[in-house]
């Protein structure tokens, strides 16, 4: 305070809710999201996007962190704020309750939030001052265990046309939106399965993440493949091996394994999605391996697909531990999304 005697600190000891979050955001030039749960992240993003206020969002869990700027960006000509993609544009469907990782629930190396908080403070100064290269439309990934700890990815710089906040036909009302329903399991706002009844909330057959049930691995309709085995199949360049990435399509565009095709699990058992896999199998595919971020949805996809007629003449696998295991065992520079 001796150096900056005009700084004024105002505190509010209350939770952000759909009833008060817009009032909390109102009147401020910028908001920093330093929270640790999906509900508050969506709340803050929706409120900031509705108010046209930039949101500097940082996250940390385990040994990793992420940083981006959402909801508004500086217009170079006018100097004012113009709309930018929000958190919901990037993550239109929340993870299943059992797949969510928070630093409170999963743990975090103590220095990582400190690093991410410093990055966040720096980006806040840049954003308010209009200096340097903005993180709007970019995602910085931080890996505390890497000798090259930061990687910056380019995100979509346009709003998701299906985002109800940015592109909805009606004005989005934060105060009446059912956040608990949106984040519940199963999510009532996610696309429903149509033909095969794929359950995206079912417990992973082998157990969470990189777990392996040895009896299922020996005798099940499908099996788990280790990251090094997948790497060998990719490097072989074989025409009979198909990788199916079941993460959201926008995440697949940001970072994916070489040769993988995108079939999001949210539409996995719809006719068009099934046809995409059937077309690949008709070209001589003998092995299909499903991939997701952490090894849960890939199991659900493999379990469902192994029981379909299309899987009759192919071997079905999933990447054990998902892309998290790929990052640990094969390529430490691969971003975790």
C-alpha positions as CSV (number, residue, x, y, z in Angstrom):
1,X,0.0,0.0,0.0
2,X,3.0,2.3,0.6
3,X,3.8,2.0,-3.1
4,X,0.2,2.0,-4.4
5,X,-1.7,4.1,-1.9
6,X,-4.7,4.4,-4.1
7,X,-5.4,0.7,-4.2
8,X,-8.8,-0.1,-2.5
9,X,-9.6,-3.7,-1.6
10,X,-13.3,-4.7,-1.3
11,X,-14.2,-8.2,0.0
12,X,-17.4,-10.2,-0.2
13,X,-17.6,-13.4,1.8
14,X,-20.3,-15.3,-0.1
15,X,-20.7,-18.0,-2.7
16,X,-21.4,-17.0,-6.3
17,X,-24.9,-18.2,-7.2
18,X,-27.1,-17.7,-10.2
19,X,-29.0,-15.2,-8.2
20,X,-26.1,-12.9,-7.3
21,X,-23.3,-13.6,-9.9
22,X,-24.4,-11.0,-12.4
23,X,-24.5,-8.3,-9.7
24,X,-21.1,-9.5,-8.5
25,X,-19.6,-9.0,-12.0
26,X,-21.4,-5.7,-12.8
27,X,-19.3,-2.6,-12.8
28,X,-15.9,-4.3,-12.9
29,X,-13.5,-3.9,-15.8
30,X,-12.3,-7.5,-15.6
31,X,-12.9,-10.7,-13.7
32,X,-10.4,-13.4,-12.7
33,X,-11.7,-16.9,-12.4
34,X,-9.6,-18.5,-9.6
35,X,-12.3,-21.1,-8.7
36,X,-12.1,-24.9,-8.5
37,X,-15.5,-26.3,-9.5
38,X,-17.4,-26.5,-12.8
39,X,-20.5,-24.8,-11.6
40,X,-18.8,-21.6,-10.6
41,X,-16.7,-21.6,-13.8
42,X,-19.9,-21.8,-15.9
43,X,-21.6,-19.2,-13.7
44,X,-18.8,-16.6,-14.0
45,X,-18.4,-17.2,-17.7
46,X,-22.1,-16.8,-18.4
47,X,-22.3,-13.6,-16.3
48,X,-19.2,-12.1,-17.9
49,X,-20.3,-12.9,-21.4
50,X,-23.7,-11.4,-20.7
51,X,-22.0,-8.3,-19.3
52,X,-19.3,-8.1,-22.0
53,X,-16.6,-8.3,-19.4
54,X,-13.3,-10.1,-20.1
55,X,-12.7,-13.2,-17.9
56,X,-9.1,-14.3,-17.2
57,X,-9.5,-18.0,-16.4
58,X,-6.8,-20.1,-14.8
59,X,-6.9,-23.7,-13.5
60,X,-4.6,-26.1,-11.7
61,X,-4.7,-29.7,-10.8
62,X,-2.0,-32.2,-10.1
63,X,1.2,-31.0,-11.8
64,X,-0.6,-29.1,-14.5
65,X,-2.3,-25.8,-15.2
66,X,-4.2,-23.9,-17.9
67,X,-4.7,-20.2,-18.7
68,X,-6.9,-18.4,-21.2
69,X,-9.0,-15.2,-21.6
70,X,-12.7,-15.5,-22.3
71,X,-15.9,-13.6,-23.0
72,X,-14.4,-10.3,-24.4
73,X,-11.4,-9.0,-26.2
74,X,-10.0,-5.6,-26.9
75,X,-11.0,-4.1,-30.3
76,X,-7.8,-2.8,-31.9
77,X,-9.7,0.1,-33.7
78,X,-12.1,1.3,-31.1
79,X,-10.1,0.2,-28.0
80,X,-13.4,-1.1,-26.4
81,X,-14.5,-4.6,-25.6
82,X,-16.0,-6.9,-28.3
83,X,-17.5,-10.4,-27.7
84,X,-15.2,-13.4,-27.6
85,X,-15.8,-17.1,-27.1
86,X,-16.9,-18.0,-23.5
87,X,-16.1,-21.0,-21.4
88,X,-19.3,-22.7,-22.6
89,X,-18.1,-22.3,-26.2
90,X,-15.0,-24.3,-25.4
91,X,-16.7,-26.8,-23.1
92,X,-20.4,-27.1,-24.2
93,X,-20.9,-30.3,-22.3
94,X,-19.6,-30.7,-18.8
95,X,-17.7,-33.9,-17.8
96,X,-19.6,-36.6,-16.0
97,X,-19.6,-36.2,-12.2
98,X,-17.2,-39.1,-11.8
99,X,-14.8,-37.7,-14.3
100,X,-14.3,-34.3,-12.9
101,X,-10.9,-33.5,-11.3
102,X,-10.4,-30.5,-8.9
103,X,-7.3,-29.6,-7.0
104,X,-9.4,-30.0,-3.8
105,X,-10.5,-33.5,-4.7
106,X,-7.5,-34.7,-6.7
107,X,-4.6,-32.8,-5.1
108,X,-2.2,-30.3,-6.6
109,X,1.5,-29.6,-6.2
110,X,1.5,-26.5,-4.0
111,X,3.7,-24.4,-6.3
112,X,1.5,-24.9,-9.4
113,X,-1.4,-22.6,-8.2
114,X,1.3,-20.0,-7.4
115,X,2.7,-20.2,-10.9
116,X,-0.7,-20.1,-12.5
117,X,-1.8,-17.2,-10.2
118,X,1.2,-15.2,-11.3
119,X,0.5,-15.9,-15.0
120,X,-3.1,-14.9,-14.3
121,X,-2.0,-11.6,-12.7
122,X,0.3,-10.9,-15.6
123,X,-2.4,-11.6,-18.2
124,X,-4.8,-9.4,-16.2
125,X,-2.4,-6.4,-16.4
126,X,-1.8,-7.1,-20.2
127,X,-5.6,-7.3,-20.8
128,X,-6.5,-4.1,-19.0
129,X,-3.5,-2.1,-20.4
130,X,-4.1,-3.4,-23.9
131,X,-0.4,-4.4,-24.3
132,X,1.3,-7.4,-25.6
133,X,-0.3,-10.4,-27.3
134,X,-3.6,-11.4,-25.7
135,X,-4.4,-14.9,-24.6
136,X,-7.9,-14.5,-26.0
137,X,-8.2,-17.4,-28.5
138,X,-5.3,-19.2,-27.0
139,X,-4.8,-21.7,-24.3
140,X,-1.6,-21.9,-22.3
141,X,-0.8,-25.3,-20.9
142,X,1.6,-25.6,-17.9
143,X,3.4,-28.8,-17.0
144,X,5.4,-28.6,-13.8
145,X,7.2,-31.9,-14.6
146,X,8.5,-30.8,-18.0
147,X,11.8,-29.1,-19.0
148,X,9.6,-27.1,-21.4
149,X,6.8,-26.3,-19.0
150,X,4.6,-24.1,-21.2
151,X,2.8,-24.8,-24.5
152,X,0.4,-22.4,-26.1
153,X,-2.4,-23.8,-28.3
154,X,-4.6,-21.8,-30.7
155,X,-8.3,-22.0,-29.9
156,X,-11.3,-21.1,-32.1
157,X,-11.6,-17.4,-32.2
158,X,-15.3,-17.5,-33.1
159,X,-18.2,-18.2,-30.8
160,X,-19.6,-21.7,-30.9
161,X,-22.8,-21.4,-33.0
162,X,-24.5,-23.8,-30.6
163,X,-23.6,-21.8,-27.5
164,X,-26.9,-20.7,-25.8
165,X,-25.1,-17.7,-24.2
166,X,-23.2,-16.3,-27.2
167,X,-25.5,-17.4,-30.1
168,X,-28.8,-18.4,-28.6
169,X,-32.0,-17.1,-30.2
170,X,-33.2,-15.8,-26.9
171,X,-31.3,-13.8,-24.3
172,X,-29.6,-16.1,-21.9
173,X,-30.9,-15.6,-18.3
174,X,-28.3,-16.6,-15.7
175,X,-30.8,-16.2,-12.9
176,X,-33.2,-18.8,-14.2
177,X,-30.8,-21.3,-15.9
178,X,-30.8,-24.7,-14.3
179,X,-27.0,-25.1,-13.5
180,X,-27.5,-28.1,-11.2
181,X,-29.5,-29.9,-14.0
182,X,-26.8,-29.0,-16.6
183,X,-24.1,-30.4,-14.4
184,X,-26.0,-33.4,-13.1
185,X,-25.3,-37.0,-14.1
186,X,-26.9,-37.9,-16.4
187,X,-27.0,-34.4,-17.9
188,X,-30.6,-33.7,-19.1
189,X,-29.4,-31.1,-21.6
190,X,-26.9,-33.4,-23.4
191,X,-27.9,-35.1,-26.6
192,X,-29.8,-38.3,-25.8
193,X,-28.7,-41.6,-27.3
194,X,-31.0,-42.8,-30.1
195,X,-30.4,-46.3,-31.3
196,X,-28.0,-48.3,-29.2
197,X,-28.6,-46.8,-25.8
198,X,-25.0,-45.8,-25.1
199,X,-24.9,-44.7,-21.5
200,X,-22.3,-42.0,-21.0
201,X,-22.7,-42.1,-17.2
202,X,-22.2,-45.8,-16.7
203,X,-19.2,-46.8,-14.5
204,X,-16.2,-47.7,-16.6
205,X,-16.1,-51.5,-17.0
206,X,-12.4,-51.9,-16.0
207,X,-12.6,-49.2,-13.4
208,X,-11.5,-45.5,-13.6
209,X,-8.7,-44.2,-15.8
210,X,-5.9,-46.7,-16.3
211,X,-7.4,-49.5,-14.2
212,X,-7.4,-53.0,-15.7
213,X,-9.7,-55.8,-14.6
214,X,-7.5,-58.8,-15.4
215,X,-10.5,-61.2,-16.0
216,X,-12.1,-58.8,-18.5
217,X,-8.7,-58.2,-20.1
218,X,-8.4,-62.0,-20.8
219,X,-12.0,-62.8,-21.6
220,X,-13.9,-59.6,-22.4
221,X,-15.4,-58.7,-25.7
222,X,-12.8,-55.9,-26.0
223,X,-9.5,-55.2,-24.3
224,X,-7.3,-52.3,-23.2
225,X,-4.2,-51.2,-25.2
226,X,-1.2,-49.5,-23.5
227,X,0.0,-46.2,-24.8
228,X,3.3,-47.7,-26.1
229,X,1.3,-50.3,-28.1
230,X,-0.8,-47.6,-29.7
231,X,2.3,-45.6,-30.5
232,X,3.8,-48.7,-32.3
233,X,0.6,-49.2,-34.3
234,X,0.6,-45.5,-35.3
235,X,4.3,-45.6,-36.3
236,X,3.7,-48.8,-38.3
237,X,1.4,-46.8,-40.6
238,X,-0.8,-49.9,-41.0
239,X,-4.0,-49.4,-43.0
240,X,-5.9,-51.8,-40.8
241,X,-5.8,-49.8,-37.5
242,X,-8.4,-47.1,-36.7
243,X,-8.2,-44.7,-33.8
244,X,-11.5,-43.2,-32.8
245,X,-11.3,-40.1,-30.6
246,X,-14.5,-39.7,-28.5
247,X,-13.7,-36.3,-27.0
248,X,-15.7,-33.3,-28.2
249,X,-14.9,-32.4,-31.8
250,X,-13.5,-28.9,-30.9
251,X,-11.1,-30.5,-28.5
252,X,-10.0,-33.0,-31.1
253,X,-9.2,-30.2,-33.5
254,X,-6.9,-28.6,-30.9
255,X,-4.8,-31.7,-30.2
256,X,-5.2,-35.3,-31.3
257,X,-3.2,-38.4,-32.1
258,X,-2.0,-38.8,-35.7
259,X,-4.6,-40.4,-37.9
260,X,-7.4,-40.4,-35.4
261,X,-11.0,-39.7,-36.4
262,X,-13.4,-37.6,-34.3
263,X,-16.6,-39.3,-33.2
264,X,-17.8,-37.5,-30.0
265,X,-19.3,-39.8,-27.5
266,X,-22.3,-37.5,-27.1
267,X,-23.4,-38.5,-30.6
268,X,-21.6,-41.9,-30.7
269,X,-24.6,-44.2,-31.3
270,X,-26.4,-41.9,-33.8
271,X,-26.7,-43.2,-37.4
272,X,-24.2,-40.8,-39.0
273,X,-21.6,-41.5,-36.4
274,X,-22.0,-45.3,-36.8
275,X,-21.6,-44.9,-40.5
276,X,-18.3,-43.1,-40.1
277,X,-16.9,-46.1,-38.4
278,X,-18.6,-48.6,-40.7
279,X,-17.1,-46.8,-43.7
280,X,-13.6,-47.1,-42.2
281,X,-14.1,-50.8,-41.4
282,X,-15.3,-51.5,-45.0
283,X,-11.9,-50.2,-46.2
284,X,-10.0,-53.1,-44.5
285,X,-9.8,-52.0,-40.8
286,X,-9.2,-54.9,-38.5
287,X,-8.6,-53.2,-35.2
288,X,-10.5,-50.3,-33.7
289,X,-9.2,-48.4,-30.7
290,X,-11.1,-45.8,-28.8
291,X,-9.4,-42.8,-27.2
292,X,-10.5,-40.2,-24.7
293,X,-8.8,-37.8,-22.3
294,X,-8.5,-40.0,-19.2
295,X,-9.6,-43.5,-20.1
296,X,-13.3,-43.5,-19.0
297,X,-15.4,-42.5,-22.0
298,X,-13.1,-44.7,-24.2
299,X,-14.2,-47.7,-22.1
300,X,-17.9,-46.8,-22.4
301,X,-17.5,-46.4,-26.2
302,X,-15.6,-49.7,-26.5
303,X,-18.1,-51.6,-24.4
304,X,-21.0,-50.3,-26.5
305,X,-19.3,-50.7,-29.9
306,X,-18.1,-54.3,-29.1
307,X,-21.8,-55.3,-28.9
308,X,-22.8,-54.0,-32.3
309,X,-22.9,-55.8,-35.6
310,X,-20.2,-53.6,-37.0
311,X,-17.7,-55.0,-34.4
312,X,-18.2,-58.6,-35.4
313,X,-15.1,-58.9,-37.6
314,X,-12.8,-56.4,-35.9
315,X,-10.7,-56.4,-32.7
316,X,-11.9,-53.7,-30.3
317,X,-9.6,-51.9,-27.8
318,X,-9.4,-48.7,-25.9
319,X,-6.4,-46.6,-24.9
320,X,-5.7,-47.6,-21.3
321,X,-5.6,-44.4,-19.2
322,X,-6.5,-42.2,-22.2
323,X,-4.4,-39.4,-23.5
324,X,-3.2,-38.8,-19.9
325,X,-1.2,-42.0,-20.2
326,X,0.0,-41.0,-23.7
327,X,1.4,-37.9,-22.1
328,X,3.1,-39.8,-19.3
329,X,4.5,-42.7,-21.3
330,X,5.0,-41.4,-24.9
331,X,4.9,-37.6,-25.4
332,X,5.3,-35.3,-22.4
333,X,4.6,-32.3,-24.7
334,X,1.1,-33.5,-25.7
335,X,-1.5,-31.1,-24.2
336,X,-4.0,-32.5,-21.7
337,X,-7.5,-31.4,-22.8
